[in-house]
């Protein structure tokens, strides 16, 4: 018995999958909420014994240089994707959504927004160029013998780095540059697959399908021009005939940050693994000052409001209207807010620079979530069954909220409507007093939680699968290599039509010959 007891720790050590399957992983992440997602994966990978190295810019906004669970490769650059760059973009987005300008002015703002997106990608390209030009740094990276590169393809630099190092590639993905990931990878019939930016659901009228097609073409056009920007880097640093589009499609596994509780059903591919809400978890106890504030709400409960990682503050007139609306409610309010204190702030509202959003949403006294519609927040609301009043600003936020609204769990207000009359307070009261909103969100929560495997564990399995097998080429379709006319069988259809026409013409010719022969015989007999 004593010998068995002594051997048990050794036996556990030998059989431990974390030790047996430990790998060396190189990571290239985007900033902001994209990094928050990636960071959760990295912590989980580290807990399983993997060695992690993060490549990041010296001007990085979110990615810390020092960490207990990953090493860093810091690339010295002159400029980075920082808060100022995003703030300029977001101020334009808020102006555009307020709808308070003439059409020409709105078009100018839209062009400036698109220009800001391209500027962000130019900064990323400068970053990867500096990295690849540093021969000593690249020799150190190559000498580290990494097993895999994990990246968020919202920025294209990780794709190029993986090819340069000839590493298996795993995506932690929702966005591919400016394109929703599925649009590059899987069949996407625009007749029933709503395109991000269209605001459509999967049941569309004729004119909604027209709008869907226009959104699809705009998405594809933006993607095409950004691909050309990244292609220049491929041409410079990779061997000839490496197309950026093809490098993207050669990724082994796409860990897709969505699922079909949240999203509408659509065609997909074998190497797409759905991990929507992998960052969600049961609520932890709140800090004492927040718990005391929440408990002080009594039977009325608490509303929480956050407009996400990037948007730090709204125009003063808008925040004053929001705070005035909150002041009229019996509920307590916790508002993640930066900037000047609103002049109309009520005694029931607590302003905070940061909040433990997941833990608050899981608290039984939380009645409502006022949110901008970012994917992370929407999925946390689903996980905890909390109804939403959505105030979308940019990117996919409106479409995320449309999906909740279609399932009966949310109401949407544009920034223009928030700025008028008493719309904001009325929307909050509607969602608070109508039980169906909470019941529908609780139903979605039950659906989401009823899975054979937690999404985070699923993500870890597939990352380790790629390391074990040096890729997952057997899951990639060869359809990407087909020209468009072969993919849509245009050549086959034309061939079959031609063969059919030839057969019909031959048959008609034969009938005509028989007819003429019969006429001749009849004339001779006469």
C-alpha positions in Angstrom: 0.0 0.0 0.0 2.8 2.4 0.9 4.6 1.6 -2.4 1.4 2.3 -4.4 0.9 5.6 -2.6 4.5 6.6 -3.3 4.2 5.7 -7.0 0.9 7.5 -7.6 2.4 11.0 -8.1 5.0 9.6 -10.5 2.3 7.7 -12.4 0.1 10.9 -12.6 3.1 12.8 -13.9 3.8 10.2 -16.6 0.2 10.1 -17.7 -0.4 13.8 -17.5 -1.5 15.1 -21.0 -0.2 18.5 -20.2 3.3 17.1 -19.8 3.1 14.6 -22.6 1.7 17.0 -25.2 3.5 20.2 -24.2 4.2 22.3 -27.3 6.0 25.5 -28.3 3.5 28.0 -29.6 4.1 31.3 -31.3 1.3 33.9 -31.0 0.5 37.0 -33.1 -2.6 38.8 -31.8 -4.6 41.9 -32.7 -5.2 44.6 -30.1 -8.2 45.6 -27.9 -11.0 43.0 -27.3 -9.2 40.7 -29.7 -6.3 40.5 -27.3 -8.7 39.9 -24.3 -10.0 36.8 -26.2 -6.6 35.6 -27.1 -5.3 36.1 -23.6 -7.9 33.7 -22.2 -6.7 31.0 -24.7 -3.1 31.6 -23.7 -3.8 31.2 -20.0 -5.6 27.9 -20.6 -2.7 26.7 -22.9 -0.2 27.6 -20.3 -2.1 25.7 -17.6 -1.7 22.6 -19.8 2.0 22.9 -19.9 2.6 24.6 -23.2 5.3 27.1 -23.8 4.0 30.4 -25.3 5.7 33.3 -27.0 3.9 36.4 -28.0 5.2 38.6 -30.8 4.1 42.2 -30.2 5.0 45.8 -31.0 7.0 48.1 -28.7 4.0 50.5 -29.1 1.5 47.8 -28.1 -1.7 49.3 -26.6 -3.0 46.2 -24.7 -0.4 43.4 -24.8 1.8 43.5 -21.6 5.5 43.0 -22.1 5.9 41.0 -18.9 3.7 38.0 -18.0 4.0 34.9 -15.8 2.5 32.6 -18.5 4.1 33.7 -21.8 7.4 35.0 -23.1 7.5 38.0 -25.5 9.3 39.0 -28.6 9.1 42.8 -28.7 9.6 44.5 -32.1 10.9 48.1 -31.9 8.7 50.3 -34.1 8.2 54.0 -34.7 4.4 53.8 -34.5 1.8 51.3 -33.4 -2.0 50.7 -33.3 -2.6 52.8 -30.3 -5.5 54.4 -28.4 -5.1 57.7 -30.4 -5.5 55.8 -33.7 -8.7 54.1 -32.5 -10.1 57.2 -30.8 -9.9 59.1 -34.1 -11.8 56.3 -35.9 -14.4 55.9 -33.2 -15.2 59.7 -33.1 -16.0 59.4 -36.8 -18.1 56.3 -36.2 -20.1 58.1 -33.5 -20.7 61.1 -35.8 -21.8 58.8 -38.6 -24.3 56.9 -36.3 -25.8 60.1 -34.9 -27.2 60.9 -38.3 -27.1 64.6 -37.6 -25.3 65.7 -40.8 -26.3 66.2 -44.5 -25.8 63.3 -46.8 -22.6 64.7 -48.3 -21.1 65.2 -44.9 -22.0 61.6 -43.9 -20.4 60.3 -47.1 -17.2 62.2 -46.2 -17.2 60.8 -42.7 -17.7 57.2 -44.1 -14.7 57.7 -46.5 -12.6 58.9 -43.5 -13.6 55.8 -41.5 -12.6 53.5 -44.3 -9.3 55.5 -44.6 -8.7 55.0 -40.9 -9.2 51.2 -41.3 -6.6 51.1 -44.1 -4.2 53.2 -42.0 -4.5 50.7 -39.1 -3.5 47.9 -41.5 -0.6 49.9 -42.9 0.7 50.2 -39.3 0.5 46.4 -39.0 2.3 46.0 -42.2 5.1 48.3 -41.1 5.3 46.2 -37.9 5.7 42.9 -39.7 8.2 44.4 -42.2 10.3 45.6 -39.3 10.2 42.1 -37.8 11.1 40.2 -41.0 13.9 42.7 -41.7 15.6 42.0 -38.4 17.7 39.0 -39.3 19.1 38.4 -35.9 15.6 38.4 -34.3 14.2 36.1 -37.0 17.2 33.7 -36.5 16.3 33.6 -32.8 12.6 32.9 -33.6 13.5 30.2 -36.2 15.9 28.6 -33.6 13.1 28.3 -31.1 11.6 25.5 -33.1 8.0 26.5 -32.7 5.3 23.8 -33.3 2.5 26.1 -34.3 1.5 29.7 -34.9 -1.8 31.0 -33.3 -3.1 34.2 -34.7 -6.2 36.4 -35.0 -6.5 37.1 -38.8 -8.2 40.4 -38.2 -4.6 41.5 -38.8 -2.9 39.7 -41.7 0.6 39.8 -40.4 0.3 36.5 -38.5 -0.6 34.6 -41.7 2.6 35.9 -43.5 4.8 35.1 -40.5 3.4 31.5 -40.3 4.3 30.9 -44.0 7.7 32.5 -43.6 8.5 30.1 -40.7 6.6 27.2 -42.4 4.5 26.6 -39.3 1.0 25.0 -39.0 -1.5 27.8 -38.6 -4.5 28.1 -36.2 -6.9 31.0 -36.3 -8.7 32.5 -33.3 -11.2 34.2 -35.6 -14.4 36.1 -36.2 -12.9 38.7 -38.6 -10.6 38.3 -41.5 -9.3 41.8 -42.2 -12.6 43.6 -42.8 -14.5 40.4 -43.8 -16.5 38.1 -41.5 -14.5 34.8 -41.6 -17.1 32.6 -43.2 -17.2 34.8 -46.3 -13.7 33.8 -47.3 -13.9 30.2 -46.3 -17.4 28.7 -46.7 -20.2 28.9 -49.2 -22.3 31.9 -48.4 -25.6 32.1 -50.4 -26.6 35.8 -49.9 -30.3 34.7 -50.4 -30.4 33.6 -46.8 -27.0 34.2 -45.2 -27.2 37.7 -43.7 -24.0 39.7 -44.4 -22.5 41.6 -41.4 -23.3 45.3 -42.1 -26.6 44.6 -43.7 -28.6 44.4 -40.5 -30.6 41.5 -42.0 -31.8 38.3 -40.5 -31.9 34.9 -42.4 -35.5 35.6 -43.5 -35.3 38.4 -46.1 -37.8 40.2 -48.3 -36.7 41.0 -51.9 -35.4 44.5 -51.1 -33.6 43.1 -48.0 -31.9 40.6 -50.3 -30.9 43.5 -52.6 -29.4 45.2 -49.5 -27.7 42.0 -48.5 -26.1 41.7 -52.0 -24.9 45.3 -51.8 -23.4 44.7 -48.3 -21.7 41.5 -49.7 -20.1 43.4 -52.6 -18.9 46.2 -50.3 -17.3 43.7 -48.0 -15.6 41.9 -50.8 -14.4 45.1 -52.4 -12.8 46.3 -49.1 -11.2 42.8 -48.6 -9.9 42.8 -52.1 -8.0 46.1 -51.7 -6.6 45.1 -48.3 -5.4 41.8 -49.7 -3.5 43.8 -52.3 -1.8 45.7 -49.5 -0.7 42.5 -47.8 0.2 40.9 -51.1 3.1 43.4 -51.4 4.6 42.0 -48.2 4.2 38.4 -49.5 5.9 39.3 -52.7 8.8 40.9 -50.9 9.5 38.3 -48.2 8.1 35.0 -49.4 9.0 32.8 -52.3 7.2 33.7 -55.6 3.6 32.6 -56.2 2.5 32.9 -52.6 -0.9 34.6 -52.8 -2.1 36.1 -49.5 -5.7 34.8 -50.1 -4.4 31.3 -50.5 -2.2 31.5 -47.4 -5.3 32.5 -45.4 -7.3 29.6 -46.8 -4.4 27.2 -46.0 -4.9 27.7 -42.3 -5.4 24.3 -40.6 -8.1 25.2 -38.0 -10.4 28.1 -37.7 -11.5 28.6 -34.1 -14.6 30.6 -34.8 -15.8 32.9 -32.0 -19.5 32.3 -32.6 -22.0 29.5 -32.5 -25.5 28.7 -33.7 -27.3 29.6 -30.5 -26.1 33.2 -31.3 -25.7 33.1 -35.1 -28.1 32.0 -37.9 -27.6 28.6 -39.4 -25.4 28.6 -42.5 -23.0 26.4 -44.6 -19.6 25.8 -43.0 -16.4 23.7 -43.4 -14.8 20.7 -41.6 -11.9 22.8 -40.3 -14.2 25.4 -38.7 -14.5 24.8 -35.0 -17.2 26.8 -33.1 -16.1 28.2 -29.8 -18.6 31.0 -29.3 -18.6 32.2 -25.7 -15.4 30.3 -24.7 -14.5 33.3 -22.5 -17.7 33.0 -20.5 -17.6 31.4 -17.0 -19.6 31.2 -13.8 -19.7 34.5 -11.9 -17.1 35.0 -9.1 -17.9 37.1 -6.0 -17.9 40.8 -6.6 -15.5 43.2 -4.9 -16.9 44.4 -1.6 -17.8 48.0 -2.8 -19.7 46.6 -5.8 -21.4 43.9 -3.8 -22.6 46.5 -1.3 -23.9 48.8 -4.1 -25.7 45.9 -5.8 -27.3 44.7 -2.5 -28.5 48.3 -1.8 -30.8 48.1 -4.9 -33.3 46.0 -2.9 -36.1 44.4 -5.0 -35.6 46.7 -8.0 -32.2 45.3 -8.9 -29.4 46.7 -11.0 -28.7 47.8 -14.6 -25.2 47.7 -15.9 -24.0 49.7 -18.9 -20.7 49.3 -20.9 -19.9 50.4 -24.4 -16.9 48.2 -24.6 -13.1 48.2 -24.8 -12.5 50.9 -27.5 -15.2 53.5 -26.9 -14.2 55.4 -23.8 -16.7 58.3 -24.0 -19.7 59.6 -25.8 -20.5 63.3 -26.6 -21.4 65.2 -23.5 -25.0 65.9 -24.6 -25.6 62.2 -25.2 -24.2 61.1 -21.8 -26.3 63.8 -20.1 -29.5 62.4 -21.7 -28.5 58.9 -20.7 -27.7 59.8 -17.1 -30.9 61.8 -16.8 -32.9 58.7 -18.0 -31.1 56.5 -15.5 -31.9 59.0 -12.7 -35.6 58.5 -13.3 -35.4 54.8 -12.7 -35.9 52.9 -9.4 -33.0 50.6 -10.3 -29.4 51.2 -9.3 -27.0 51.6 -12.3 -23.4 50.7 -12.7 -22.0 52.5 -15.7 -18.5 52.0 -17.1 -17.7 55.5 -18.1 -14.6 57.6 -18.9 -14.5 61.3 -19.4 -16.3 64.2 -17.6 -19.0 63.4 -15.0 -22.4 63.9 -16.6 -24.2 67.0 -15.2 -27.5 65.1 -14.8 -26.1 62.1 -12.9 -28.5 60.7 -10.4 -27.7 59.3 -6.9 -28.7 55.8 -8.1 -25.8 55.7 -10.7 -22.2 54.6 -10.0 -19.5 55.5 -12.5 -16.6 53.1 -12.8 -13.5 53.0 -15.0 -13.6 49.2 -15.2 -16.1 46.6 -14.1 -16.0 42.8 -13.8 -18.6 42.5 -16.5 -19.0 38.7 -16.5 -19.3 38.5 -12.8 -21.8 41.3 -12.7 -23.9 39.7 -15.4 -24.0 36.5 -13.4 -25.2 38.2 -10.2 -28.9 37.4 -9.4 -29.8 41.1 -8.9 -28.7 42.2 -12.4 -31.9 43.0 -14.4 -30.6 44.5 -17.6 -27.4 45.0 -19.7 -27.1 48.3 -21.7 -24.4 47.4 -24.3 -22.9 48.4 -27.5 -23.3 44.9 -29.0 -19.7 43.7 -29.1 -19.4 39.9 -29.5 -17.9 39.3 -26.1 -20.6 41.2 -24.2 -23.5 39.7 -26.2 -22.2 36.2 -25.6 -21.8 36.9 -21.8 -25.4 38.2 -21.7 -26.6 34.9 -23.4 -24.5 32.8 -21.0 -26.0 34.5 -17.9 -29.5 35.0 -19.4 -29.6 38.8 -19.0 -31.7 40.8 -21.5 -30.1 43.7 -23.4 -30.8 47.2 -24.6 -28.3 47.7 -27.4 -26.8 50.9 -28.6 -24.5 49.9 -31.5 -21.7 52.2 -32.8 -19.6 50.4 -35.5 -18.4 47.2 -37.1 -20.6 44.1 -36.3 -22.3 45.5 -33.3 -25.7 46.2 -34.9 -25.7 42.8 -36.5 -24.9 41.1 -33.2 -27.8 42.9 -31.6 -30.1 42.1 -34.5 -29.5 38.4 -33.8 -30.5 38.9 -30.1 -33.5 40.9 -31.1 -34.7 38.3 -33.6 -34.6 35.7 -30.7 -36.6 38.1 -28.5 -33.8 39.0 -26.0 -32.9 42.5 -26.9 -34.2 45.9 -28.0 -32.0 48.1 -30.3 -31.6 51.9 -30.2 -29.4 53.9 -32.6 -27.3 56.7 -31.3 -29.6 59.1 -33.2 -32.6 57.8 -31.2 -30.8 58.0 -27.9 -30.3 61.7 -28.5 -34.0 62.3 -29.0 -37.0 62.6 -26.6 -37.2 60.0 -24.0 -36.5 57.0 -26.2 -33.6 55.6 -24.0 -35.6 55.4 -20.8 -38.7 54.0 -22.6 -36.6 51.2 -24.2 -35.1 50.3 -20.8 -38.5 50.2 -19.1 -39.9 48.1 -22.0 -37.2 45.4 -21.5 -37.5 45.6 -17.7 -41.3 45.2 -17.5 -41.9 42.8 -20.4 -41.1 39.3 -19.0 -40.5 37.7 -22.5 -37.1 39.4 -22.9 -35.7 37.7 -19.8 -37.4 34.4 -20.5 -36.0 34.3 -24.0 -32.5 35.1 -22.8 -32.8 32.4 -20.2 -33.9 29.9 -22.9 -30.8 30.9 -25.0 -28.7 30.4 -21.9 -30.0 26.9 -21.4 -29.3 26.1 -25.1 -25.8 27.5 -25.0 -24.8 25.6 -21.8 -26.2 22.2 -23.1 -23.0 21.1 -24.9 -21.0 17.9 -24.7 -17.8 19.8 -24.2 -17.0 23.4 -23.0 -16.0 25.7 -25.9 -12.6 26.5 -24.3 -11.8 22.8 -24.0 -12.8 22.3 -27.6 -10.4 25.1 -28.7 -7.6 23.6 -26.6 -8.2 20.1 -28.1 -7.9 21.4 -31.7 -4.8 23.5 -31.0 -3.2 20.4 -29.6 -4.5 18.2 -32.4 -2.7 20.4 -35.0 0.5 20.2 -32.9 0.2 16.4 -32.6 -0.4 15.9 -36.4 1.7 18.8 -37.7 -1.4 20.3 -39.3 -4.9 19.3 -40.3 -4.6 19.3 -44.1 -7.2 16.5 -44.4 -9.9 18.9 -43.2 -9.2 21.5 -45.9 -11.3 21.5 -49.1 -9.7 21.7 -52.5 -12.4 24.0 -53.7 -10.2 27.0 -53.1 -7.9 26.0 -55.9 -10.7 25.9 -58.5 -11.2 28.8 -60.8 -14.6 30.5 -60.3 -16.1 28.9 -63.5 -15.1 25.4 -62.3 -16.3 26.1 -58.7 -19.8 27.0 -60.0 -19.7 24.3 -62.7 -20.1 26.8 -65.4 -17.8 24.9 -67.7 -19.6 21.6 -67.0 -23.0 23.3 -67.6 -21.8 24.8 -70.9 -20.4 21.4 -71.9 -23.6 19.5 -71.1 -25.7 22.2 -72.9 -23.4 21.9 -75.9 -23.6 18.1 -76.0 -27.3 18.3 -75.6 -27.6 20.8 -78.5 -25.4 18.6 -80.7 -27.5 15.5 -80.0 -30.7 17.5 -80.7 -29.2 18.8 -83.9 -28.1 15.4 -85.0 -31.5 14.0 -84.1 -33.2 16.8 -86.0 -30.9 16.3 -88.9 -31.7 12.6 -88.9 -35.4 13.3 -88.8 -35.0 15.8 -91.6 -33.1 13.2 -93.7 -35.7 10.6 -93.0 -38.4 13.1 -93.9 -36.7 14.0 -97.2 -36.1 10.3 -98.0 -39.8 9.6 -97.5 -40.8 12.5 -99.7 -38.4 11.4 -102.5 -39.8 7.8 -102.4 -43.3 9.1 -102.5 -42.5 11.3 -105.5 -40.9 8.4 -107.3 -43.9 6.1 -106.6 -46.2 8.8 -107.9 
